């Protein structure tokens, strides 16, 4: 059973409303994650002088020694700044949710 309207203007209006609702939900998730406190940290590796920094991203609860000191926005910033120089821990599989569009 398909309850969607059949005309393009109403479908576009519905799509716009759904996108705004999704944006609001993503903002609420981000706010809740920030309220929960730091959940990630980077274990920085030694590199040769002049080499780019390399590290491993961990999340709270990982067995690896360390203390979460990064909030969601900080973790996203570190990943953006260091790109492929930051690996995800193979044990805790630390992930940072993608930046919501818009």
Gaussian input, Z-matrix of N, CA and C with variables (Angstrom, degrees):
# hf/3-21g

backbone

0 1
 N
 C     1     B1
 C     2     B2     1     A1
 N     3     B3     2     A2     1     D1
 C     4     B4     3     A3     2     D2
 C     5     B5     4     A4     3     D3
 N     6     B6     5     A5     4     D4
 C     7     B7     6     A6     5     D5
 C     8     B8     7     A7     6     D6
 N     9     B9     8     A8     7     D7
 C    10    B10     9     A9     8     D8
 C    11    B11    10    A10     9     D9
 N    12    B12    11    A11    10    D10
 C    13    B13    12    A12    11    D11
 C    14    B14    13    A13    12    D12
 N    15    B15    14    A14    13    D13
 C    16    B16    15    A15    14    D14
 C    17    B17    16    A16    15    D15
 N    18    B18    17    A17    16    D16
 C    19    B19    18    A18    17    D17
 C    20    B20    19    A19    18    D18
 N    21    B21    20    A20    19    D19
 C    22    B22    21    A21    20    D20
 C    23    B23    22    A22    21    D21
 N    24    B24    23    A23    22    D22
 C    25    B25    24    A24    23    D23
 C    26    B26    25    A25    24    D24
 N    27    B27    26    A26    25    D25
 C    28    B28    27    A27    26    D26
 C    29    B29    28    A28    27    D27
 N    30    B30    29    A29    28    D28
 C    31    B31    30    A30    29    D29
 C    32    B32    31    A31    30    D30
 N    33    B33    32    A32    31    D31
 C    34    B34    33    A33    32    D32
 C    35    B35    34    A34    33    D33
 N    36    B36    35    A35    34    D34
 C    37    B37    36    A36    35    D35
 C    38    B38    37    A37    36    D36
 N    39    B39    38    A38    37    D37
 C    40    B40    39    A39    38    D38
 C    41    B41    40    A40    39    D39
 N    42    B42    41    A41    40    D40
 C    43    B43    42    A42    41    D41
 C    44    B44    43    A43    42    D42
 N    45    B45    44    A44    43    D43
 C    46    B46    45    A45    44    D44
 C    47    B47    46    A46    45    D45
 N    48    B48    47    A47    46    D46
 C    49    B49    48    A48    47    D47
 C    50    B50    49    A49    48    D48
 N    51    B51    50    A50    49    D49
 C    52    B52    51    A51    50    D50
 C    53    B53    52    A52    51    D51
 N    54    B54    53    A53    52    D52
 C    55    B55    54    A54    53    D53
 C    56    B56    55    A55    54    D54
 N    57    B57    56    A56    55    D55
 C    58    B58    57    A57    56    D56
 C    59    B59    58    A58    57    D57
 N    60    B60    59    A59    58    D58
 C    61    B61    60    A60    59    D59
 C    62    B62    61    A61    60    D60
 N    63    B63    62    A62    61    D61
 C    64    B64    63    A63    62    D62
 C    65    B65    64    A64    63    D63
 N    66    B66    65    A65    64    D64
 C    67    B67    66    A66    65    D65
 C    68    B68    67    A67    66    D66
 N    69    B69    68    A68    67    D67
 C    70    B70    69    A69    68    D68
 C    71    B71    70    A70    69    D69
 N    72    B72    71    A71    70    D70
 C    73    B73    72    A72    71    D71
 C    74    B74    73    A73    72    D72
 N    75    B75    74    A74    73    D73
 C    76    B76    75    A75    74    D74
 C    77    B77    76    A76    75    D75
 N    78    B78    77    A77    76    D76
 C    79    B79    78    A78    77    D77
 C    80    B80    79    A79    78    D78
 N    81    B81    80    A80    79    D79
 C    82    B82    81    A81    80    D80
 C    83    B83    82    A82    81    D81
 N    84    B84    83    A83    82    D82
 C    85    B85    84    A84    83    D83
 C    86    B86    85    A85    84    D84
 N    87    B87    86    A86    85    D85
 C    88    B88    87    A87    86    D86
 C    89    B89    88    A88    87    D87
 N    90    B90    89    A89    88    D88
 C    91    B91    90    A90    89    D89
 C    92    B92    91    A91    90    D90
 N    93    B93    92    A92    91    D91
 C    94    B94    93    A93    92    D92
 C    95    B95    94    A94    93    D93
 N    96    B96    95    A95    94    D94
 C    97    B97    96    A96    95    D95
 C    98    B98    97    A97    96    D96
 N    99    B99    98    A98    97    D97
 C   100   B100    99    A99    98    D98
 C   101   B101   100   A100    99    D99
 N   102   B102   101   A101   100   D100
 C   103   B103   102   A102   101   D101
 C   104   B104   103   A103   102   D102
 N   105   B105   104   A104   103   D103
 C   106   B106   105   A105   104   D104
 C   107   B107   106   A106   105   D105
 N   108   B108   107   A107   106   D106
 C   109   B109   108   A108   107   D107
 C   110   B110   109   A109   108   D108
 N   111   B111   110   A110   109   D109
 C   112   B112   111   A111   110   D110
 C   113   B113   112   A112   111   D111
 N   114   B114   113   A113   112   D112
 C   115   B115   114   A114   113   D113
 C   116   B116   115   A115   114   D114
 N   117   B117   116   A116   115   D115
 C   118   B118   117   A117   116   D116
 C   119   B119   118   A118   117   D117
 N   120   B120   119   A119   118   D118
 C   121   B121   120   A120   119   D119
 C   122   B122   121   A121   120   D120
 N   123   B123   122   A122   121   D121
 C   124   B124   123   A123   122   D122
 C   125   B125   124   A124   123   D123
 N   126   B126   125   A125   124   D124
 C   127   B127   126   A126   125   D125
 C   128   B128   127   A127   126   D126
 N   129   B129   128   A128   127   D127
 C   130   B130   129   A129   128   D128
 C   131   B131   130   A130   129   D129
 N   132   B132   131   A131   130   D130
 C   133   B133   132   A132   131   D131
 C   134   B134   133   A133   132   D132
 N   135   B135   134   A134   133   D133
 C   136   B136   135   A135   134   D134
 C   137   B137   136   A136   135   D135
 N   138   B138   137   A137   136   D136
 C   139   B139   138   A138   137   D137
 C   140   B140   139   A139   138   D138
 N   141   B141   140   A140   139   D139
 C   142   B142   141   A141   140   D140
 C   143   B143   142   A142   141   D141
 N   144   B144   143   A143   142   D142
 C   145   B145   144   A144   143   D143
 C   146   B146   145   A145   144   D144
 N   147   B147   146   A146   145   D145
 C   148   B148   147   A147   146   D146
 C   149   B149   148   A148   147   D147
 N   150   B150   149   A149   148   D148
 C   151   B151   150   A150   149   D149
 C   152   B152   151   A151   150   D150
 N   153   B153   152   A152   151   D151
 C   154   B154   153   A153   152   D152
 C   155   B155   154   A154   153   D153
 N   156   B156   155   A155   154   D154
 C   157   B157   156   A156   155   D155
 C   158   B158   157   A157   156   D156
 N   159   B159   158   A158   157   D157
 C   160   B160   159   A159   158   D158
 C   161   B161   160   A160   159   D159
 N   162   B162   161   A161   160   D160
 C   163   B163   162   A162   161   D161
 C   164   B164   163   A163   162   D162
 N   165   B165   164   A164   163   D163
 C   166   B166   165   A165   164   D164
 C   167   B167   166   A166   165   D165
 N   168   B168   167   A167   166   D166
 C   169   B169   168   A168   167   D167
 C   170   B170   169   A169   168   D168
 N   171   B171   170   A170   169   D169
 C   172   B172   171   A171   170   D170
 C   173   B173   172   A172   171   D171
 N   174   B174   173   A173   172   D172
 C   175   B175   174   A174   173   D173
 C   176   B176   175   A175   174   D174
 N   177   B177   176   A176   175   D175
 C   178   B178   177   A177   176   D176
 C   179   B179   178   A178   177   D177
 N   180   B180   179   A179   178   D178
 C   181   B181   180   A180   179   D179
 C   182   B182   181   A181   180   D180
 N   183   B183   182   A182   181   D181
 C   184   B184   183   A183   182   D182
 C   185   B185   184   A184   183   D183
 N   186   B186   185   A185   184   D184
 C   187   B187   186   A186   185   D185
 C   188   B188   187   A187   186   D186
 N   189   B189   188   A188   187   D187
 C   190   B190   189   A189   188   D188
 C   191   B191   190   A190   189   D189
 N   192   B192   191   A191   190   D190
 C   193   B193   192   A192   191   D191
 C   194   B194   193   A193   192   D192
 N   195   B195   194   A194   193   D193
 C   196   B196   195   A195   194   D194
 C   197   B197   196   A196   195   D195
 N   198   B198   197   A197   196   D196
 C   199   B199   198   A198   197   D197
 C   200   B200   199   A199   198   D198
 N   201   B201   200   A200   199   D199
 C   202   B202   201   A201   200   D200
 C   203   B203   202   A202   201   D201
 N   204   B204   203   A203   202   D202
 C   205   B205   204   A204   203   D203
 C   206   B206   205   A205   204   D204
 N   207   B207   206   A206   205   D205
 C   208   B208   207   A207   206   D206
 C   209   B209   208   A208   207   D207
 N   210   B210   209   A209   208   D208
 C   211   B211   210   A210   209   D209
 C   212   B212   211   A211   210   D210
 N   213   B213   212   A212   211   D211
 C   214   B214   213   A213   212   D212
 C   215   B215   214   A214   213   D213
 N   216   B216   215   A215   214   D214
 C   217   B217   216   A216   215   D215
 C   218   B218   217   A217   216   D216
 N   219   B219   218   A218   217   D217
 C   220   B220   219   A219   218   D218
 C   221   B221   220   A220   219   D219
 N   222   B222   221   A221   220   D220
 C   223   B223   222   A222   221   D221
 C   224   B224   223   A223   222   D222
 N   225   B225   224   A224   223   D223
 C   226   B226   225   A225   224   D224
 C   227   B227   226   A226   225   D225
 N   228   B228   227   A227   226   D226
 C   229   B229   228   A228   227   D227
 C   230   B230   229   A229   228   D228
 N   231   B231   230   A230   229   D229
 C   232   B232   231   A231   230   D230
 C   233   B233   232   A232   231   D231
 N   234   B234   233   A233   232   D232
 C   235   B235   234   A234   233   D233
 C   236   B236   235   A235   234   D234
 N   237   B237   236   A236   235   D235
 C   238   B238   237   A237   236   D236
 C   239   B239   238   A238   237   D237
 N   240   B240   239   A239   238   D238
 C   241   B241   240   A240   239   D239
 C   242   B242   241   A241   240   D240
 N   243   B243   242   A242   241   D241
 C   244   B244   243   A243   242   D242
 C   245   B245   244   A244   243   D243
 N   246   B246   245   A245   244   D244
 C   247   B247   246   A246   245   D245
 C   248   B248   247   A247   246   D246
 N   249   B249   248   A248   247   D247
 C   250   B250   249   A249   248   D248
 C   251   B251   250   A250   249   D249
 N   252   B252   251   A251   250   D250
 C   253   B253   252   A252   251   D251
 C   254   B254   253   A253   252   D252
 N   255   B255   254   A254   253   D253
 C   256   B256   255   A255   254   D254
 C   257   B257   256   A256   255   D255
 N   258   B258   257   A257   256   D256
 C   259   B259   258   A258   257   D257
 C   260   B260   259   A259   258   D258
 N   261   B261   260   A260   259   D259
 C   262   B262   261   A261   260   D260
 C   263   B263   262   A262   261   D261
 N   264   B264   263   A263   262   D262
 C   265   B265   264   A264   263   D263
 C   266   B266   265   A265   264   D264
 N   267   B267   266   A266   265   D265
 C   268   B268   267   A267   266   D266
 C   269   B269   268   A268   267   D267
 N   270   B270   269   A269   268   D268
 C   271   B271   270   A270   269   D269
 C   272   B272   271   A271   270   D270
 N   273   B273   272   A272   271   D271
 C   274   B274   273   A273   272   D272
 C   275   B275   274   A274   273   D273
 N   276   B276   275   A275   274   D274
 C   277   B277   276   A276   275   D275
 C   278   B278   277   A277   276   D276
 N   279   B279   278   A278   277   D277
 C   280   B280   279   A279   278   D278
 C   281   B281   280   A280   279   D279
 N   282   B282   281   A281   280   D280
 C   283   B283   282   A282   281   D281
 C   284   B284   283   A283   282   D282
 N   285   B285   284   A284   283   D283
 C   286   B286   285   A285   284   D284
 C   287   B287   286   A286   285   D285
 N   288   B288   287   A287   286   D286
 C   289   B289   288   A288   287   D287
 C   290   B290   289   A289   288   D288
 N   291   B291   290   A290   289   D289
 C   292   B292   291   A291   290   D290
 C   293   B293   292   A292   291   D291
 N   294   B294   293   A293   292   D292
 C   295   B295   294   A294   293   D293
 C   296   B296   295   A295   294   D294
 N   297   B297   296   A296   295   D295
 C   298   B298   297   A297   296   D296
 C   299   B299   298   A298   297   D297
 N   300   B300   299   A299   298   D298
 C   301   B301   300   A300   299   D299
 C   302   B302   301   A301   300   D300
 N   303   B303   302   A302   301   D301
 C   304   B304   303   A303   302   D302
 C   305   B305   304   A304   303   D303

   B1=1.4465
   B2=1.5232
   B3=1.3193
   B4=1.4474
   B5=1.5200
   B6=1.3380
   B7=1.4609
   B8=1.5241
   B9=1.3232
   B10=1.4550
   B11=1.5202
   B12=1.3530
   B13=1.4615
   B14=1.5235
   B15=1.3156
   B16=1.4648
   B17=1.5255
   B18=1.3397
   B19=1.4656
   B20=1.5336
   B21=1.3312
   B22=1.4653
   B23=1.5318
   B24=1.3329
   B25=1.4718
   B26=1.5383
   B27=1.3143
   B28=1.4756
   B29=1.5259
   B30=1.3330
   B31=1.4664
   B32=1.5327
   B33=1.3390
   B34=1.4720
   B35=1.5314
   B36=1.3083
   B37=1.4695
   B38=1.5267
   B39=1.3134
   B40=1.4592
   B41=1.5289
   B42=1.3291
   B43=1.4666
   B44=1.5289
   B45=1.3306
   B46=1.4673
   B47=1.5263
   B48=1.3131
   B49=1.4677
   B50=1.5318
   B51=1.3301
   B52=1.4652
   B53=1.5276
   B54=1.3383
   B55=1.4665
   B56=1.5224
   B57=1.3358
   B58=1.4686
   B59=1.5278
   B60=1.3259
   B61=1.4657
   B62=1.5231
   B63=1.3307
   B64=1.4618
   B65=1.5268
   B66=1.3275
   B67=1.4637
   B68=1.5172
   B69=1.3314
   B70=1.4661
   B71=1.5239
   B72=1.3178
   B73=1.4673
   B74=1.5229
   B75=1.3206
   B76=1.4729
   B77=1.5207
   B78=1.3312
   B79=1.4656
   B80=1.5222
   B81=1.3249
   B82=1.4664
   B83=1.5245
   B84=1.3270
   B85=1.4694
   B86=1.5210
   B87=1.3383
   B88=1.4635
   B89=1.5259
   B90=1.3318
   B91=1.4654
   B92=1.5244
   B93=1.3237
   B94=1.4656
   B95=1.5231
   B96=1.3301
   B97=1.4639
   B98=1.5201
   B99=1.3197
   B100=1.4619
   B101=1.5273
   B102=1.3278
   B103=1.4695
   B104=1.5162
   B105=1.3263
   B106=1.4619
   B107=1.5214
   B108=1.3123
   B109=1.4549
   B110=1.5125
   B111=1.3349
   B112=1.4630
   B113=1.5210
   B114=1.3174
   B115=1.4600
   B116=1.5216
   B117=1.3248
   B118=1.4553
   B119=1.5180
   B120=1.3163
   B121=1.4588
   B122=1.5138
   B123=1.3368
   B124=1.4597
   B125=1.5226
   B126=1.3055
   B127=1.4595
   B128=1.5284
   B129=1.3257
   B130=1.4597
   B131=1.5156
   B132=1.3237
   B133=1.4607
   B134=1.5302
   B135=1.3082
   B136=1.4623
   B137=1.5246
   B138=1.3048
   B139=1.4657
   B140=1.5220
   B141=1.3011
   B142=1.4622
   B143=1.5232
   B144=1.3327
   B145=1.4664
   B146=1.5315
   B147=1.3165
   B148=1.4589
   B149=1.5163
   B150=1.3225
   B151=1.4686
   B152=1.5310
   B153=1.3270
   B154=1.4647
   B155=1.5273
   B156=1.3185
   B157=1.4629
   B158=1.5173
   B159=1.3275
   B160=1.4629
   B161=1.5162
   B162=1.3039
   B163=1.4513
   B164=1.5117
   B165=1.3245
   B166=1.4610
   B167=1.5230
   B168=1.3267
   B169=1.4574
   B170=1.5217
   B171=1.3337
   B172=1.4626
   B173=1.5229
   B174=1.3170
   B175=1.4627
   B176=1.5242
   B177=1.3037
   B178=1.4641
   B179=1.5222
   B180=1.3137
   B181=1.4530
   B182=1.5144
   B183=1.3361
   B184=1.4629
   B185=1.5244
   B186=1.3220
   B187=1.4639
   B188=1.5171
   B189=1.3176
   B190=1.4619
   B191=1.5313
   B192=1.3388
   B193=1.4656
   B194=1.5237
   B195=1.2834
   B196=1.4582
   B197=1.5070
   B198=1.2965
   B199=1.4587
   B200=1.5209
   B201=1.3150
   B202=1.4625
   B203=1.5271
   B204=1.3155
   B205=1.4564
   B206=1.5271
   B207=1.3219
   B208=1.4611
   B209=1.5226
   B210=1.3263
   B211=1.4566
   B212=1.5283
   B213=1.3093
   B214=1.4594
   B215=1.5258
   B216=1.3221
   B217=1.4690
   B218=1.5272
   B219=1.3426
   B220=1.4662
   B221=1.5236
   B222=1.3271
   B223=1.4679
   B224=1.5249
   B225=1.3201
   B226=1.4676
   B227=1.5298
   B228=1.3380
   B229=1.4645
   B230=1.5263
   B231=1.3372
   B232=1.4684
   B233=1.5269
   B234=1.3234
   B235=1.4648
   B236=1.5268
   B237=1.3252
   B238=1.4666
   B239=1.5278
   B240=1.3258
   B241=1.4649
   B242=1.5258
   B243=1.3282
   B244=1.4643
   B245=1.5251
   B246=1.3156
   B247=1.4662
   B248=1.5106
   B249=1.3249
   B250=1.4625
   B251=1.5201
   B252=1.3336
   B253=1.4593
   B254=1.5137
   B255=1.3276
   B256=1.4650
   B257=1.5206
   B258=1.3179
   B259=1.4630
   B260=1.5217
   B261=1.3147
   B262=1.4652
   B263=1.5173
   B264=1.3264
   B265=1.4623
   B266=1.5265
   B267=1.3194
   B268=1.4638
   B269=1.5227
   B270=1.3265
   B271=1.4641
   B272=1.5284
   B273=1.3337
   B274=1.4728
   B275=1.5231
   B276=1.3327
   B277=1.4672
   B278=1.5320
   B279=1.3135
   B280=1.4629
   B281=1.5197
   B282=1.2841
   B283=1.4634
   B284=1.5147
   B285=1.2862
   B286=1.4508
   B287=1.5124
   B288=1.3167
   B289=1.4583
   B290=1.5195
   B291=1.3115
   B292=1.4606
   B293=1.5206
   B294=1.3148
   B295=1.4600
   B296=1.5239
   B297=1.3291
   B298=1.4595
   B299=1.5231
   B300=1.3256
   B301=1.4591
   B302=1.5169
   B303=1.3268
   B304=1.4568
   B305=1.4423
   A1=108.31
   A2=116.39
   A3=122.42
   A4=108.99
   A5=116.46
   A6=120.84
   A7=112.94
   A8=117.17
   A9=120.13
   A10=110.47
   A11=116.33
   A12=118.38
   A13=109.84
   A14=116.37
   A15=119.85
   A16=112.83
   A17=118.00
   A18=119.04
   A19=110.84
   A20=114.41
   A21=121.93
   A22=112.87
   A23=120.77
   A24=118.96
   A25=112.86
   A26=116.97
   A27=118.87
   A28=111.12
   A29=117.92
   A30=120.21
   A31=110.46
   A32=116.75
   A33=119.94
   A34=110.56
   A35=116.85
   A36=120.20
   A37=110.41
   A38=116.55
   A39=121.15
   A40=110.66
   A41=116.50
   A42=120.59
   A43=110.67
   A44=117.25
   A45=120.70
   A46=110.68
   A47=117.18
   A48=120.89
   A49=110.46
   A50=116.62
   A51=120.05
   A52=111.04
   A53=117.16
   A54=120.23
   A55=111.05
   A56=117.36
   A57=119.45
   A58=110.61
   A59=117.02
   A60=120.13
   A61=111.18
   A62=116.70
   A63=120.85
   A64=110.24
   A65=117.09
   A66=120.70
   A67=111.67
   A68=116.61
   A69=120.27
   A70=111.10
   A71=117.21
   A72=121.00
   A73=110.05
   A74=117.47
   A75=120.42
   A76=111.14
   A77=117.43
   A78=120.27
   A79=110.71
   A80=117.35
   A81=120.59
   A82=110.96
   A83=117.03
   A84=120.83
   A85=109.77
   A86=117.14
   A87=120.61
   A88=110.96
   A89=117.01
   A90=120.42
   A91=110.92
   A92=116.91
   A93=120.38
   A94=110.86
   A95=116.96
   A96=119.83
   A97=110.95
   A98=117.96
   A99=120.79
   A100=110.59
   A101=117.82
   A102=121.70
   A103=111.57
   A104=115.75
   A105=120.09
   A106=112.32
   A107=118.07
   A108=121.10
   A109=112.45
   A110=115.28
   A111=119.72
   A112=111.21
   A113=115.97
   A114=119.82
   A115=112.88
   A116=118.62
   A117=121.28
   A118=110.32
   A119=116.58
   A120=121.98
   A121=108.75
   A122=114.88
   A123=120.96
   A124=108.38
   A125=115.49
   A126=122.19
   A127=105.63
   A128=116.63
   A129=121.00
   A130=110.16
   A131=116.35
   A132=123.13
   A133=109.70
   A134=115.43
   A135=119.56
   A136=108.40
   A137=114.95
   A138=120.50
   A139=108.32
   A140=115.95
   A141=120.73
   A142=109.46
   A143=116.62
   A144=119.22
   A145=110.76
   A146=115.11
   A147=120.67
   A148=114.42
   A149=117.30
   A150=121.16
   A151=109.08
   A152=117.80
   A153=119.56
   A154=110.89
   A155=115.32
   A156=120.22
   A157=109.93
   A158=115.20
   A159=121.41
   A160=107.44
   A161=116.07
   A162=119.15
   A163=111.93
   A164=114.20
   A165=122.09
   A166=107.28
   A167=116.48
   A168=122.16
   A169=109.25
   A170=116.07
   A171=122.62
   A172=108.83
   A173=116.10
   A174=120.40
   A175=108.85
   A176=116.00
   A177=121.30
   A178=109.22
   A179=116.08
   A180=121.01
   A181=113.95
   A182=117.83
   A183=120.56
   A184=108.77
   A185=116.21
   A186=120.90
   A187=112.17
   A188=118.08
   A189=121.99
   A190=109.73
   A191=117.44
   A192=119.27
   A193=111.06
   A194=115.65
   A195=121.72
   A196=108.93
   A197=115.69
   A198=120.28
   A199=109.11
   A200=116.57
   A201=118.75
   A202=110.88
   A203=116.01
   A204=120.63
   A205=111.96
   A206=116.82
   A207=121.13
   A208=110.92
   A209=115.16
   A210=120.33
   A211=107.66
   A212=116.96
   A213=122.31
   A214=111.97
   A215=117.35
   A216=120.38
   A217=111.05
   A218=116.72
   A219=120.45
   A220=110.81
   A221=116.78
   A222=120.91
   A223=110.18
   A224=117.09
   A225=120.51
   A226=110.68
   A227=116.25
   A228=120.59
   A229=110.82
   A230=117.25
   A231=120.94
   A232=110.26
   A233=116.86
   A234=119.99
   A235=111.25
   A236=116.58
   A237=119.92
   A238=111.00
   A239=116.82
   A240=120.59
   A241=112.77
   A242=117.00
   A243=120.15
   A244=113.53
   A245=117.71
   A246=122.30
   A247=114.08
   A248=116.23
   A249=120.94
   A250=112.62
   A251=117.79
   A252=120.58
   A253=112.84
   A254=116.68
   A255=121.07
   A256=108.13
   A257=115.86
   A258=121.81
   A259=108.63
   A260=116.62
   A261=121.32
   A262=107.94
   A263=116.38
   A264=121.37
   A265=109.22
   A266=116.28
   A267=120.49
   A268=112.27
   A269=117.27
   A270=120.72
   A271=110.85
   A272=116.73
   A273=119.19
   A274=112.28
   A275=117.31
   A276=122.48
   A277=111.81
   A278=114.81
   A279=120.63
   A280=110.69
   A281=116.24
   A282=122.69
   A283=108.44
   A284=114.81
   A285=122.10
   A286=105.39
   A287=116.31
   A288=119.68
   A289=109.29
   A290=117.44
   A291=119.25
   A292=111.68
   A293=115.24
   A294=120.70
   A295=108.09
   A296=117.49
   A297=118.68
   A298=111.13
   A299=117.14
   A300=119.87
   A301=111.52
   A302=115.13
   A303=121.06
   A304=111.34
   D1=128.32
   D2=-177.98
   D3=-112.28
   D4=112.65
   D5=-178.65
   D6=-96.20
   D7=10.99
   D8=-179.24
   D9=-80.07
   D10=147.87
   D11=175.69
   D12=-66.28
   D13=157.83
   D14=-177.22
   D15=-96.72
   D16=-14.34
   D17=-177.07
   D18=-94.51
   D19=146.80
   D20=-174.48
   D21=-61.67
   D22=-44.83
   D23=-178.34
   D24=-58.46
   D25=-43.02
   D26=179.76
   D27=-71.13
   D28=-34.41
   D29=175.67
   D30=-63.99
   D31=-41.12
   D32=178.24
   D33=-65.56
   D34=-40.84
   D35=178.17
   D36=-62.77
   D37=-42.47
   D38=178.09
   D39=-63.09
   D40=-42.77
   D41=178.94
   D42=-62.19
   D43=-42.68
   D44=178.95
   D45=-63.13
   D46=-42.24
   D47=179.25
   D48=-64.24
   D49=-44.20
   D50=179.54
   D51=-62.93
   D52=-40.25
   D53=177.93
   D54=-63.20
   D55=-40.05
   D56=179.06
   D57=-67.31
   D58=-38.04
   D59=177.46
   D60=-66.08
   D61=-41.13
   D62=178.16
   D63=-63.08
   D64=-40.79
   D65=176.97
   D66=-61.41
   D67=-41.69
   D68=178.77
   D69=-64.95
   D70=-39.91
   D71=178.68
   D72=-65.38
   D73=-42.82
   D74=178.89
   D75=-62.54
   D76=-40.32
   D77=177.36
   D78=-64.23
   D79=-39.70
   D80=178.36
   D81=-65.18
   D82=-38.91
   D83=177.12
   D84=-63.44
   D85=-46.73
   D86=178.94
   D87=-59.01
   D88=-44.14
   D89=-179.85
   D90=-63.42
   D91=-41.56
   D92=178.88
   D93=-64.94
   D94=-40.12
   D95=178.54
   D96=-65.78
   D97=-37.55
   D98=177.91
   D99=-67.72
   D100=-38.26
   D101=178.37
   D102=-63.87
   D103=-33.98
   D104=-177.59
   D105=-69.20
   D106=-12.27
   D107=178.62
   D108=94.50
   D109=-179.37
   D110=-178.10
   D111=-60.18
   D112=138.09
   D113=-178.37
   D114=-129.70
   D115=-3.19
   D116=-177.84
   D117=-134.07
   D118=159.07
   D119=168.54
   D120=-152.48
   D121=159.76
   D122=179.28
   D123=-112.22
   D124=129.04
   D125=172.94
   D126=-93.39
   D127=104.23
   D128=-176.65
   D129=-78.25
   D130=137.88
   D131=-179.38
   D132=-98.09
   D133=154.60
   D134=174.07
   D135=-72.77
   D136=136.86
   D137=176.25
   D138=-132.58
   D139=158.69
   D140=178.04
   D141=-66.55
   D142=150.91
   D143=177.66
   D144=-54.21
   D145=135.09
   D146=179.99
   D147=87.08
   D148=-12.61
   D149=178.14
   D150=-82.20
   D151=150.78
   D152=177.10
   D153=-65.96
   D154=152.03
   D155=178.04
   D156=-65.82
   D157=144.09
   D158=176.95
   D159=-129.63
   D160=146.67
   D161=179.99
   D162=-157.94
   D163=173.54
   D164=177.96
   D165=-121.99
   D166=126.87
   D167=178.79
   D168=-85.65
   D169=128.86
   D170=177.63
   D171=-119.68
   D172=159.39
   D173=175.03
   D174=-116.95
   D175=163.02
   D176=179.09
   D177=-55.10
   D178=138.63
   D179=-179.91
   D180=95.01
   D181=-6.76
   D182=178.91
   D183=-68.20
   D184=146.84
   D185=179.89
   D186=-69.95
   D187=-20.73
   D188=-177.60
   D189=-66.69
   D190=134.46
   D191=179.84
   D192=-60.12
   D193=135.09
   D194=179.22
   D195=158.64
   D196=165.29
   D197=-179.31
   D198=-127.52
   D199=128.69
   D200=178.18
   D201=-57.52
   D202=127.50
   D203=177.15
   D204=-134.21
   D205=5.75
   D206=-179.05
   D207=-114.78
   D208=129.50
   D209=170.06
   D210=-83.16
   D211=175.27
   D212=-177.34
   D213=-54.40
   D214=-50.17
   D215=-178.04
   D216=-62.45
   D217=-38.57
   D218=178.90
   D219=-65.57
   D220=-43.29
   D221=-179.97
   D222=-63.24
   D223=-41.56
   D224=177.24
   D225=-62.11
   D226=-41.66
   D227=-179.63
   D228=-63.45
   D229=-45.36
   D230=179.47
   D231=-60.64
   D232=-43.98
   D233=179.08
   D234=-63.28
   D235=-40.50
   D236=179.97
   D237=-66.92
   D238=-39.82
   D239=-177.74
   D240=-71.66
   D241=-35.99
   D242=-172.93
   D243=-107.06
   D244=-7.04
   D245=174.56
   D246=47.12
   D247=-122.81
   D248=-176.22
   D249=-72.83
   D250=-5.33
   D251=176.45
   D252=-73.67
   D253=-9.43
   D254=178.17
   D255=-112.15
   D256=118.51
   D257=176.14
   D258=-97.85
   D259=158.91
   D260=173.84
   D261=-91.03
   D262=139.50
   D263=177.96
   D264=-57.37
   D265=134.97
   D266=-179.85
   D267=-74.23
   D268=-18.47
   D269=-179.03
   D270=-87.93
   D271=-56.67
   D272=-176.17
   D273=-88.35
   D274=-10.43
   D275=179.14
   D276=50.06
   D277=49.68
   D278=-177.39
   D279=-55.12
   D280=127.52
   D281=177.01
   D282=-128.83
   D283=146.16
   D284=173.43
   D285=-115.49
   D286=124.41
   D287=-178.25
   D288=-57.92
   D289=143.95
   D290=-178.83
   D291=-63.28
   D292=150.98
   D293=177.09
   D294=-63.37
   D295=125.95
   D296=179.38
   D297=-64.52
   D298=145.76
   D299=178.95
   D300=-65.39
   D301=152.57
   D302=175.40
   D303=75.48

